C-alpha cells in the first residue's frame, strides 16, 4: 500500500493494494479475485474505465490543449 501503485490504483475499485512483503494479504487478495467473479469483473471494468479516462488519446489531447491555452493566455 505504498509507492507509485497508489497513484494509479484505487484499492477496492480499480485493483487491490496490499502492504509490501505481506504474503498473507497478497494471498487473500488473489484468492478473492479468483473465487469471486463479480469482484474480478468489477475491478477489471473500473480499471479499464480509469485507464481510458486518464491515458486515452482524447485525454492526452485535452491536457495538451489546456496547457497550450494556459501558455498562450499568459496564465501559469
N, C-alpha and C positions, 0 to 999 in steps of 0.2 A: 504494500500500500504506500509506496513512495517512489520517487524518481519520475521520469518522463511519462510513464504509463498513465499517471493520474491526469496528465494534461489531455490525453486523447480518449481515455476510457472513463465512463461514468459507471462506477460499480453498481451492479444490480440492474442497470439499464442497457448499457452497450457492451458490457463484459462483467467479469467478476475479478476484482482485485483481492489479493491475499498478501499478508505480510511476507517479506523476503525470508527465505530459509524456514518457512513453516510448512513442512511436508504434510502434516495432518490437514491443515486448512486447504492446501492445494488439492489433496486427495478428495476432500469433501466437495470442493468446487467442481472438480472433474466429474465426480460421481453424480452430482446434481444435474449437470448438463447432459450426461449420458443417460440418466434414468428419467428425467423429467422433460419430455419432448417439448412441452409448451414453454418451458424456460429457455431451452436451446433456440427454439423458433423465435421467441420474443427478443432475445439478445441479438440474434443474427439480423432480424429485421430492423431493430433500432440502430445497430451498428452501421448497417448499410445506409439508412436514412442520414445518420450523423456524418458519415464519410462523404456522401453526396453533397450535403449542405455545406460542409467545410472545404472539400477538396475538388469539387467539380469544376469544369471549365467556367461555367457560369459564375460560380462563387469567386473564382480567381479574377475573372474579368471585373466583377463588381468591386472587389477590393482594389484592383489596379485603377479603376475609374475613380473611385473615391480618393485614392492617393493623388492621382493626377489633378482632380478637382481642387484638393487642398493646396497643392503646389501652385496651380495657376490662379487661384483666388487669393493667394497671399496668406492663407491660414496655415497653422502649424499643427 
